Amino acid sequence: MDMANRRNVYIVDDDEEVRSELSEALEMRGFAVHAYADGTSFLSVQAALPAGCVVLDLNMPGMGGMDVQQALIAQGALHKIVMLTGAGSVSTAVKAMHAGATDFLEKPFHVDDLVRAIGSAVNRQAREVEEESRRRQAEAHIARLSDRERDVLCGMVLGLANKITAYRLGLSTRTVEAYRAQLMHKLEVKSLAEAVHIAMEAQLEPRGAILREVPEA
């Protein structure tokens, strides 16, 4: 199994012994492991690496773990972070979690605890990658629609009857029905539920005239 298809772990720790021990223990458990002696060397290559879990030492000389985390966020990295912290730095590690780290472990720790933390991080990452993939696919489908077809789809998302959608858009009911058939063909769906699901995946927001309320009698 190549690296792109394995659970990827990137150890960033200035302690050579820690890097060696963790690399060996994690590789024995089936992870694809790369180790880095400092944050700068990891950040210089991270964009080209498969998404994975960064096991990041909080207290490193020069660029510390929090600095590396902030740089990853700024670069839009998809990696998840498990922070390693020494005694007296737990409060800082908690701040790292508030900033997006998945977990933290206080040294010394048992390798099985690290494996569990990494497993949780990569599983969460896999879900997010899948969600992002679905969102992008849905957006690509929505991009096929004309402005009027998007408006009619928004009416469907709002649960409006065709005649209400027609009123709000200044169209005939028959025209709305035609747009509805066209958009469902372009979205490659056969049901209202499927069309609405794609719209929600793409985070389509109703806008303009479709939001106009019918005046009370």
matplotlib code that plots the C-alpha trace (Angstrom):
import matplotlib.pyplot as plt

x = [0.0, 1.5, 1.7, -1.3, -3.5, -2.3, -2.9, -0.2, 1.5, 4.0, 6.1, 7.5, 9.7, 13.2, 14.1, 15.7, 15.1, 11.4, 11.1, 12.8, 10.8, 7.5, 8.3, 9.1, 6.0, 3.6, 5.0, 4.6, 0.9, 0.5, 0.9, 3.0, 5.4, 7.7, 9.6, 10.9, 13.3, 11.7, 8.6, 10.4, 11.5, 8.0, 6.2, 8.5, 7.2, 3.7, 1.7, 3.0, 2.2, -1.0, -3.4, -2.5, -2.1, 0.7, 2.1, 3.5, 5.7, 4.5, 7.8, 10.5, 13.3, 12.7, 9.4, 7.2, 4.2, 1.7, 3.6, 3.6, -0.1, -0.9, 1.2, -0.7, -4.0, -2.7, -1.6, -5.0, -3.5, -5.8, -3.7, -5.1, -2.9, -2.2, -0.1, 2.5, 3.2, 5.5, 4.5, 3.3, 2.1, -1.3, -3.1, -1.2, -2.2, -5.8, -5.5, -4.1, -7.3, -9.4, -7.4, -8.1, -5.9, -7.7, -6.1, -3.1, -1.1, 1.1, 4.6, 5.3, 2.5, 1.8, 2.1, -1.3, -2.8, -1.1, -2.4, -6.0, -5.6, -4.2, -6.9, -9.6, -7.9, -7.5, -11.1, -12.3, -10.1, -11.5, -15.0, -14.2, -12.4, -15.4, -17.7, -15.5, -15.5, -19.3, -19.6, -17.3, -19.2, -22.5, -21.2, -20.1, -23.6, -25.1, -22.8, -24.5, -27.7, -28.9, -29.8, -33.5, -33.0, -31.1, -34.0, -36.5, -34.2, -34.1, -37.9, -37.7, -35.2, -37.6, -40.5, -42.5, -45.3, -44.7, -47.4, -45.8, -42.4, -44.0, -45.6, -42.3, -40.3, -43.0, -43.3, -46.2, -46.6, -46.0, -42.7, -41.6, -42.5, -40.3, -37.4, -37.8, -37.7, -34.6, -32.7, -33.4, -32.1, -28.9, -28.4, -29.0, -31.6, -35.1, -36.6, -37.2, -35.3, -32.2, -32.3, -32.7, -29.9, -27.5, -28.5, -27.9, -24.5, -23.5, -24.8, -27.0, -28.5, -31.9, -31.7, -33.5, -37.1, -37.5, -37.5, -40.4, -43.4, -46.9, -49.0, -51.7, -55.3]
y = [0.0, 3.4, 6.4, 8.2, 5.3, 4.8, 6.7, 9.4, 10.7, 13.5, 13.8, 17.2, 17.1, 18.4, 15.4, 12.8, 9.9, 10.8, 10.9, 7.6, 5.8, 7.2, 6.5, 2.8, 2.3, 3.9, 2.2, -1.2, -0.2, 0.4, 4.2, 5.9, 8.0, 10.9, 12.7, 16.3, 17.9, 21.3, 23.1, 25.0, 21.9, 20.4, 23.6, 23.8, 20.5, 20.0, 21.4, 18.5, 15.8, 13.7, 14.9, 13.3, 13.8, 16.0, 14.9, 18.2, 19.0, 22.2, 23.2, 23.4, 25.9, 28.6, 27.9, 26.2, 24.0, 26.9, 28.8, 25.8, 25.3, 28.9, 28.6, 25.5, 27.3, 30.3, 27.9, 26.2, 22.8, 19.8, 18.1, 17.3, 18.0, 16.1, 18.3, 16.8, 18.9, 18.7, 19.4, 22.9, 23.5, 22.0, 25.3, 26.2, 22.9, 23.6, 26.9, 24.8, 22.7, 25.8, 26.9, 23.6, 20.9, 17.6, 16.4, 16.8, 14.4, 15.3, 13.7, 11.0, 9.1, 5.6, 5.0, 3.3, 6.6, 8.4, 5.7, 6.3, 10.1, 9.7, 7.3, 9.7, 12.5, 10.7, 9.3, 12.9, 14.0, 11.3, 12.5, 16.1, 15.2, 13.2, 16.1, 18.6, 16.3, 16.1, 19.9, 20.5, 18.0, 19.6, 23.1, 21.8, 20.5, 23.8, 25.7, 24.1, 25.9, 29.2, 32.0, 31.3, 27.6, 28.4, 30.6, 27.8, 25.4, 27.9, 27.8, 24.0, 24.4, 26.7, 24.2, 26.6, 25.3, 26.0, 28.7, 30.5, 30.3, 31.6, 34.6, 35.6, 35.3, 36.9, 33.8, 31.5, 28.3, 26.4, 28.2, 27.3, 23.7, 23.8, 25.3, 22.6, 19.8, 21.4, 21.8, 18.3, 17.0, 19.1, 17.9, 14.4, 13.7, 12.2, 13.4, 16.6, 15.2, 14.6, 18.1, 19.7, 17.5, 18.7, 22.3, 21.9, 20.2, 23.1, 25.5, 27.3, 30.4, 31.7, 35.3, 38.1, 37.8, 34.2, 35.5, 37.9, 37.1, 36.8, 39.7, 38.8, 38.9]
z = [0.0, -1.0, 1.2, -0.5, 0.6, 4.1, 7.3, 7.1, 10.2, 10.3, 13.5, 14.2, 17.3, 18.0, 20.1, 17.8, 20.3, 20.4, 16.6, 16.3, 18.9, 17.7, 14.1, 14.8, 17.0, 14.6, 11.5, 13.3, 13.6, 9.9, 9.7, 7.0, 9.0, 8.1, 10.8, 11.0, 13.4, 13.4, 12.2, 9.4, 7.6, 7.8, 6.7, 3.6, 2.3, 3.9, 1.0, -1.2, 1.3, 1.5, 4.1, 7.5, 11.2, 12.5, 15.8, 16.9, 19.8, 21.6, 23.1, 20.4, 20.1, 17.5, 15.9, 18.6, 18.1, 18.3, 15.6, 13.4, 13.9, 13.0, 9.9, 8.8, 9.3, 7.3, 4.5, 4.4, 5.3, 5.6, 8.2, 11.7, 14.7, 17.9, 20.2, 22.5, 25.6, 28.6, 32.2, 32.9, 29.3, 29.4, 29.4, 26.2, 24.6, 25.5, 23.6, 20.7, 20.7, 20.7, 17.6, 15.8, 17.2, 17.5, 20.7, 23.0, 25.1, 28.0, 28.1, 29.1, 27.4, 26.3, 22.6, 22.6, 23.7, 20.8, 18.4, 19.6, 19.3, 15.8, 14.8, 15.9, 14.1, 10.7, 10.9, 11.4, 8.6, 6.3, 7.0, 6.3, 3.1, 2.0, 2.9, 1.0, -2.0, -2.0, -1.6, -4.6, -6.7, -5.8, -6.6, -10.0, -10.6, -9.5, -11.9, -14.8, -14.1, -15.5, -13.2, -13.6, -13.0, -9.8, -8.7, -9.2, -7.4, -4.5, -4.5, -4.2, -1.3, 0.4, -0.1, -2.2, -4.4, -8.1, -8.2, -5.3, -7.0, -10.2, -8.4, -6.7, -9.9, -12.1, -14.3, -15.2, -13.4, -16.6, -17.1, -13.6, -14.3, -17.4, -15.5, -12.8, -15.4, -17.0, -13.8, -12.6, -16.0, -15.6, -12.0, -13.1, -10.5, -10.7, -7.4, -5.6, -2.6, -4.6, -6.1, -2.7, -1.3, -4.0, -3.3, 0.4, -0.2, -2.3, 0.4, -2.1, -0.6, -1.8, -3.0, -4.7, -5.8, -4.6, -1.1, -1.7, 0.5, -1.0, 0.4, 2.8, 1.5]

ax = plt.figure().add_subplot(projection="3d")
ax.plot(x, y, z, "-o")
ax.set_aspect("equal")
plt.show()
